[in-house]
Amino acid sequence: MPRSRRFFGGLRLAYLYQALVMVTGLWITPFLLKHLGQHDYGLWLVGLQTLSYLVLMDFGIVAILPRTAAYATGHAISGKSHDLPEIIGRTARVVLYQTPIVAAAGAILWFLVPMGPAIRGPILVTVLGFALLFPFRIFQAVLHGLQELPYLGKLQFASWAISTVLMVILILRGVGLYALAIGWVAGQLIPSILSMYHLKTAFPHFFPTKLPKMDRKELFRSMTSGTWVSVAQISQVLMNGSDYIIIGKLLGPSAVVPYACTQKLIMVLANQPIMIMEMAAPGLSQMKTSESRARIFQACNALTLGLLSASGAVACVTLAVNHSFVSWWLGESQFAGSAVTIAFVAAMLLRHWNNTSMYTIFAFGHERRMALTTLGDGIVTLVTGVVLVHWFGIIGAPLGAMLGSCLVSLPGTLSALAGELRVSVFAVASSIWSWFWRFAIAAAFAVVMGQWWHANLPYIVGMSCLAGGLYAAIILPMIMESSLRNYLPPEITRLWDALRGRFRPNSAPPVAPRLEEPVEAPKNL
């Protein structure tokens, strides 16, 4: 299956999954607040976020495995030899050695992190489940590198559905916070086991028959091969995994709930644009070993425009309806304010812009640059988040994320990308101008729309359509005249040409260059 078909196949399933999660979340969050109470639910949100630190214990080994698998398949496409079974076997041995370290780290975390008595037992269940399933994470990573995106999408949907139903049944039977822990473990168990089974049956020639022997030097070299990726993972936890902990510590667990509820809509919708880069990352890595640099630059240019265009749509809809949404969903008391919403939107846009460059430089092998940049961002985000939450309340958390992006991440990643493209940083940064000024117009109207709110579903749907339609009318013509058009499904481009031909009968559709032909590297993104 071609890369583009695998990409869009996985993306469609991922979007369907996110839509179902969002719809279910409209019911599940009030359900949990009713049966657990705001204090206990806030404790669970804080306790679950502490588990993100356990992911760091793989030292980046599993994180770089999809890229390594994509490199190997790229070599195969270009006629070179590859040793993917050997790579998987060596990774499996290293991860097995890491598992006791993960278990020990989980025990230390459980003993040292302050937790209320109500949450200690459920968190212990999740820590044990994570440690036991830790070695099985490699199989999902390999399938991601092989671009089995449609299968992974189906697997994600099935595991979420089963774990959610299990959790609801257990809560109704009075199990309490343990129901959340058991449901979480089930959501990790199902994809781990089924990924191993799919790799063994669908790709038996890639599945290792034995684990290669490794001496101490080889083992140490393998365990440190992902050092810079591990540093980047630590930084990601500092950037995105500490806001609940900071607010819970400084303002109390109950303050976490309105913060999370106000953030809920933008969190769910913000996953849609970022999935574009997540799905495309293996393809970019594969292109490095099988395609010309000009083709890679063209793909990066299209991905940047695609992600920012989707991110802008999320921003406009959120600005227009978030107040109405939270008030209808849980009551106005759980809405943290319009200023907090605007801060969330600004932080999301900055992070998404940075992510387009981050994924690109990672595909080119700039782990060290990426790690140091994200580490600096994480430190700035954490420190400024603590200070600003203490001074201004919960709005300080997204303000800290904005400072981290502006002061550290964006300058670091854009300069690295400019070096790869051999252009100035200003040329790279200014390349989004054609998108930005159009977005600014639509966002201004969305902010005005958000000042009038009504807590009913028809109003929310109508305002979402109005904000999204206005944004689409401004952005779509630009998209269809850009390099992104080359990567869109043909059904979309044909529909656009037909609509444009109806309203402009004398205009001819633009002729996109054939991607099989050599193209010049773009002068900027």
C-alpha positions in Angstrom: 0.0 0.0 0.0 1.4 3.5 -0.9 2.6 5.8 1.9 -0.2 8.3 1.2 -3.0 5.6 1.4 -1.6 4.2 4.7 -1.3 7.7 6.0 -4.9 8.8 5.2 -6.2 5.3 6.2 -4.7 5.7 9.6 -5.7 9.3 9.9 -9.4 8.6 9.2 -9.5 6.0 11.9 -7.7 8.2 14.3 -10.2 11.0 13.7 -13.1 8.6 14.1 -11.6 7.4 17.4 -11.1 11.0 18.7 -14.7 11.9 17.7 -16.0 8.9 19.6 -13.8 9.6 22.6 -15.1 13.2 22.7 -18.7 12.2 22.5 -18.3 9.6 25.2 -16.4 12.1 27.3 -19.4 14.4 27.3 -21.1 11.7 29.3 -18.2 10.0 31.2 -16.9 13.1 33.0 -20.2 14.1 34.6 -20.7 10.4 35.4 -17.3 10.2 37.2 -17.9 13.5 39.0 -21.3 12.2 40.2 -20.0 8.8 41.5 -16.5 9.8 42.7 -16.9 13.5 43.6 -14.8 16.4 42.5 -12.0 15.9 45.1 -11.4 12.2 44.3 -11.6 12.8 40.6 -9.1 15.6 40.9 -6.8 13.3 42.9 -7.0 10.7 40.1 -6.1 13.3 37.5 -3.0 14.4 39.5 -2.0 10.8 40.4 -2.3 9.6 36.8 -0.1 12.4 35.5 2.7 11.3 37.8 2.8 8.0 35.8 4.1 10.0 32.8 7.4 10.0 34.5 7.6 6.2 34.3 7.7 6.4 30.5 11.1 8.1 30.8 12.6 4.8 32.1 13.0 3.3 28.6 15.8 5.9 28.0 14.4 6.6 24.5 14.9 3.1 23.2 11.2 2.5 22.3 10.8 6.1 21.1 13.4 5.7 18.3 12.3 2.2 17.3 9.6 3.4 14.8 12.2 5.6 13.0 14.7 2.8 13.0 12.1 0.4 11.5 11.2 3.1 8.9 14.8 3.5 8.0 15.1 -0.3 7.4 12.1 -0.4 5.1 13.4 2.6 3.3 16.7 0.8 2.6 14.7 -2.2 1.4 12.8 0.1 -1.0 16.0 1.5 -2.4 17.5 -2.0 -2.9 19.8 -2.1 0.1 19.9 -4.8 2.7 18.3 -4.3 6.1 18.4 -6.2 9.4 15.0 -5.4 11.0 14.6 -8.7 12.8 18.0 -8.2 14.4 17.1 -4.7 15.4 13.8 -5.9 17.0 15.5 -8.7 18.8 18.2 -6.5 20.2 15.6 -3.9 21.3 13.6 -6.6 23.0 16.6 -7.8 25.0 17.4 -4.2 26.1 13.8 -3.5 27.1 13.7 -6.7 29.1 16.8 -5.6 31.0 15.1 -2.2 31.6 11.9 -3.7 33.1 13.3 -4.3 36.6 14.5 -0.7 36.6 11.0 0.5 35.6 9.5 -1.6 38.4 12.0 -0.1 40.9 11.3 3.4 39.7 7.5 2.8 40.1 8.0 1.6 43.6 10.1 4.7 44.5 7.4 6.9 42.8 4.7 5.3 44.8 6.5 5.7 48.1 7.8 9.2 47.7 5.1 11.1 45.8 2.6 12.6 48.3 -0.8 11.0 47.7 -4.0 10.8 49.7 -5.0 7.4 51.1 -7.9 7.1 48.6 -5.6 7.2 45.6 -2.6 5.2 46.8 -4.1 1.8 46.1 -5.4 2.6 42.6 -2.1 4.2 41.6 -0.3 1.0 42.8 -2.4 -1.0 40.4 -1.5 1.2 37.5 2.2 1.1 38.4 2.2 -2.7 38.5 0.3 -2.9 35.2 2.7 -0.5 33.5 5.8 -2.4 34.7 4.5 -5.8 33.7 3.4 -4.6 30.2 6.5 -2.5 29.6 8.4 -5.0 27.3 5.3 -5.3 25.0 5.5 -1.7 24.0 8.1 -2.5 21.3 5.5 -4.3 19.1 3.3 -1.2 18.7 6.4 0.9 18.0 7.5 -1.6 15.2 4.1 -1.5 13.6 4.1 2.2 13.7 7.5 2.2 11.9 6.1 -0.2 9.3 3.2 2.2 8.8 0.5 -0.2 9.8 -1.6 2.8 10.6 -5.0 1.4 9.7 -4.5 -1.6 11.9 -3.2 0.5 14.8 -6.2 2.8 14.5 -8.6 -0.2 14.8 -6.7 -1.5 17.7 -6.8 1.8 19.5 -10.5 2.0 19.1 -11.2 -1.5 20.3 -9.0 -1.2 23.4 -10.5 2.1 24.3 -14.1 0.8 23.9 -13.4 -2.3 26.0 -11.5 -0.5 28.8 -14.2 2.2 29.0 -17.1 -0.3 29.3 -15.2 -2.2 31.9 -14.5 1.0 33.9 -18.2 2.0 33.9 -19.4 -1.4 35.0 -16.9 -1.5 37.9 -17.9 2.0 39.0 -21.6 1.1 39.0 -20.7 -1.9 41.2 -19.1 0.4 43.7 -15.4 -0.3 43.1 -14.6 3.4 43.1 -11.1 4.7 42.0 -9.9 1.1 41.5 -12.3 1.0 38.5 -10.3 3.8 36.8 -7.1 1.9 37.5 -8.3 -1.4 36.2 -9.8 0.2 33.1 -6.5 2.0 32.5 -4.5 -1.2 32.7 -6.9 -3.0 30.4 -6.4 -0.2 27.9 -2.7 -0.9 27.9 -3.0 -4.7 27.9 -5.2 -5.2 24.8 -3.1 -3.2 22.2 0.2 -4.7 23.6 -0.8 -8.3 23.2 -2.6 -7.8 19.8 0.3 -5.8 18.4 2.6 -8.7 19.1 0.2 -11.2 17.5 -0.3 -9.0 14.4 3.5 -8.6 13.9 4.1 -12.3 14.2 1.3 -13.3 11.8 1.3 -10.4 9.2 5.1 -9.9 9.1 6.6 -13.3 10.1 9.9 -12.5 8.3 10.4 -9.5 10.6 9.5 -11.2 13.8 12.7 -12.3 15.6 13.1 -16.0 16.2 15.5 -15.5 19.1 17.0 -12.7 21.1 20.6 -11.9 19.9 23.3 -12.2 22.5 24.9 -9.0 23.7 27.9 -8.4 25.8 28.1 -5.6 28.3 29.6 -3.1 25.9 26.9 -3.7 23.3 24.2 -3.6 26.0 25.5 -0.3 27.3 25.8 1.1 23.8 22.2 0.1 23.0 20.8 1.4 26.2 22.5 4.8 25.6 21.6 5.0 21.9 18.4 6.9 22.7 20.0 9.2 25.3 19.1 12.4 23.6 15.6 11.1 22.8 15.2 10.3 26.5 16.2 13.8 27.4 13.6 15.1 25.0 11.0 12.8 26.7 11.9 14.3 30.1 11.4 17.7 28.6 8.0 16.8 27.2 6.9 15.7 30.6 8.1 19.0 32.1 6.2 20.9 29.3 3.0 18.9 29.1 2.9 16.7 32.2 3.2 19.0 35.1 0.4 21.5 34.9 -2.1 19.4 36.9 0.6 18.7 39.6 1.5 22.4 39.9 -2.2 23.5 40.2 -3.0 20.6 42.6 -0.1 21.5 44.8 -0.6 25.3 44.9 -4.3 25.6 44.6 -5.6 22.2 45.7 -7.1 19.2 43.8 -10.5 20.8 43.4 -9.0 23.6 41.3 -7.7 21.0 38.9 -11.2 20.1 37.8 -12.3 23.5 36.3 -8.9 23.8 34.7 -9.2 20.4 33.1 -12.8 21.0 32.1 -12.0 24.3 30.4 -9.1 22.7 28.7 -11.0 19.5 27.7 -12.5 20.7 24.3 -9.2 22.2 23.1 -7.2 19.1 24.3 -9.5 16.7 22.3 -9.6 18.9 19.2 -5.9 19.7 19.4 -5.1 16.0 19.0 -6.5 16.2 15.5 -3.8 18.4 13.9 -0.9 16.8 15.8 -1.9 13.4 14.5 -1.0 14.6 11.1 2.7 14.8 12.1 2.5 11.6 14.2 1.1 9.7 11.2 3.6 11.2 8.8 6.7 10.8 11.0 7.5 7.2 9.8 7.0 8.2 6.2 9.4 11.2 6.6 12.0 8.8 8.1 11.5 6.3 5.3 11.9 9.1 2.7 15.3 10.0 4.2 16.7 6.7 3.0 14.7 6.3 -0.2 13.9 9.8 -1.6 15.7 12.9 -2.8 16.1 15.8 -0.5 13.9 17.9 -2.8 11.0 15.5 -2.3 11.5 15.6 1.4 11.5 19.4 1.5 8.3 19.4 -0.5 6.6 17.0 1.9 7.7 19.0 4.9 6.4 22.2 3.4 3.0 20.6 2.8 2.9 19.1 6.3 3.6 22.4 7.9 0.8 24.1 6.1 -1.6 21.2 6.7 -0.9 21.1 10.5 -1.3 24.9 11.0 -4.4 25.0 8.9 -6.0 22.3 11.0 -4.8 23.9 14.2 -6.3 27.2 13.2 -9.7 25.5 12.7 -9.5 24.1 16.2 -8.6 27.4 17.6 -11.5 29.3 16.0 -14.1 26.8 17.0 -12.8 26.7 20.6 -12.7 30.5 20.9 -16.3 30.7 19.7 -18.0 27.9 21.8 -15.9 26.9 24.8 -17.9 29.0 27.3 -21.1 27.6 26.0 -19.7 24.1 25.8 -18.5 23.9 29.4 -21.6 25.5 30.8 -23.9 23.1 28.9 -21.7 20.1 29.7 -21.0 20.5 33.4 -22.3 23.9 34.5 -20.8 27.4 34.4 -19.0 26.9 37.7 -16.6 24.6 35.9 -15.6 27.2 33.3 -12.3 28.9 34.2 -12.9 32.0 32.1 -12.5 33.4 28.5 -9.0 34.6 29.3 -7.9 31.1 30.2 -9.4 29.8 26.9 -7.5 32.3 24.9 -4.3 31.4 26.7 -4.9 27.7 26.0 -5.5 28.5 22.3 -2.3 30.6 22.0 -0.2 27.9 23.7 -1.6 25.2 21.4 -0.8 27.2 18.3 2.7 27.9 19.4 3.3 24.2 20.3 1.9 23.0 17.0 4.0 25.4 15.0 7.1 24.2 16.9 6.0 20.5 16.4 6.2 20.9 12.6 9.8 21.8 12.8 10.5 19.3 15.7 9.3 16.3 13.8 11.2 17.3 10.7 14.6 17.8 12.4 14.0 14.5 14.3 13.5 12.7 10.9 16.8 14.2 9.8 18.6 12.8 12.9 19.0 16.0 15.0 18.2 14.2 18.3 20.8 16.2 20.3 19.5 19.6 19.1 15.9 18.5 19.7 16.7 17.3 23.2 18.5 20.3 24.3 15.9 22.7 22.9 13.0 20.8 24.5 14.9 20.5 27.8 15.3 24.3 27.9 11.6 24.7 27.0 10.6 22.3 29.8 12.6 24.0 32.5 11.3 27.4 31.5 7.7 26.1 31.3 7.9 24.4 34.7 9.6 27.3 36.5 7.4 30.1 35.0 4.3 27.9 35.5 5.0 27.6 39.2 5.6 31.4 39.5 2.7 32.4 37.3 0.2 30.0 38.9 1.2 31.4 42.3 0.7 35.0 41.1 -2.2 34.8 38.8 -4.0 31.4 39.4 -4.7 28.7 36.9 -4.1 30.9 33.9 -0.4 30.9 34.8 0.0 27.3 33.5 -0.8 28.1 29.8 1.1 31.4 30.1 4.2 29.4 31.2 3.8 27.1 28.2 3.7 30.1 25.9 6.9 31.6 27.4 8.7 28.2 27.0 7.7 28.1 23.3 8.6 31.7 22.5 11.8 32.0 24.4 13.3 28.5 23.7 11.6 26.0 21.5 10.7 28.1 18.4 14.1 29.8 18.2 15.9 26.5 18.6 13.9 24.4 16.1 13.5 27.1 13.5 17.2 27.8 13.4 18.0 24.1 13.1 15.5 23.8 10.2 16.9 26.9 8.6 20.3 25.2 8.7 19.0 22.2 6.9 17.3 24.3 4.2 20.2 26.7 4.0 18.1 29.8 4.4 17.7 32.4 7.0 15.7 31.9 10.2 13.6 34.9 9.2 12.7 33.2 5.9 11.5 30.1 7.7 9.6 32.0 10.3 7.9 34.3 7.8 6.8 31.5 5.6 3.7 31.0 7.7 2.6 34.6 7.1 0.1 33.7 4.4 -1.7 31.4 6.8 -1.3 33.6 9.9 -3.0 36.8 8.7 -5.9 34.8 7.4 -6.2 33.0 10.7 -6.0 36.3 12.6 -9.1 37.6 10.8 -11.1 34.4 11.5 -9.9 34.2 15.2 -11.0 37.9 15.8 -14.5 37.0 14.7 -14.4 33.8 16.8 -13.5 35.8 20.0 -16.4 38.1 19.4 -18.7 35.2 18.9 -17.5 33.7 22.2 -18.7 36.8 24.2 -22.3 35.7 23.6 -22.9 32.2 25.0 -25.9 30.0 25.6 -25.7 26.6 27.4 -27.6 24.6 24.9 -26.5 22.1 22.2 -28.2 23.6 19.2 -26.4 27.0 19.9 -23.1 25.2 20.3 -23.5 23.3 17.1 -24.6 26.3 15.1 -21.8 28.6 16.4 -19.2 25.8 15.7 -20.4 25.5 12.1 -20.4 29.3 11.7 -16.9 29.7 13.1 -15.6 26.7 11.2 -17.3 27.8 7.9 -15.8 31.3 8.1 -12.4 29.9 8.7 -12.7 27.4 5.9 -13.8 30.1 3.5 -10.7 32.1 4.2 -8.2 29.3 4.3 -9.3 26.7 1.7 -8.4 28.8 -1.4 -4.9 29.2 -0.1 -4.5 25.5 0.6 -5.7 24.5 -2.9 -3.0 26.8 -4.4 -0.2 25.4 -2.3 2.0 22.3 -2.3 -0.4 20.6 0.1 -2.8 20.0 -2.8 -0.4 17.4 -4.2 -0.9 15.2 -1.1 -4.6 15.5 -0.7 -6.9 12.6 -1.7 -8.0 13.0 -5.4 -11.6 13.0 -4.3 -11.1 16.3 -2.4 -9.2 18.0 -5.2 -11.8 16.9 -7.8 -14.6 18.2 -5.6 -12.8 21.5 -5.1 -12.2 21.9 -8.9 -15.9 21.1 -9.6 -17.1 23.7 -7.1 -14.7 26.3 -8.3 -15.6 25.6 -11.9 -19.3 26.2 -11.1 -18.7 29.6 -9.5 -15.8 30.6 -11.9 -16.6 28.8 -15.2 -13.8 30.5 -17.1 -11.1 29.4 -14.7 -9.0 26.3 -15.2 -7.9 24.2 -12.2 -4.3 24.5 -11.2 -2.0 21.8 -12.6 0.1 20.4 -9.7 3.5 19.1 -10.6 3.8 15.4 -10.8 5.5 14.1 -7.7 7.4 11.5 -9.6 9.3 14.3 -11.4 12.3 16.1 -9.8 11.3 19.3 -8.0 13.4 22.1 -6.7 13.8 22.4 -3.0 11.5 25.2 -1.7 13.3 28.3 -0.6 11.3 28.4 2.6 8.6 26.5 4.4 
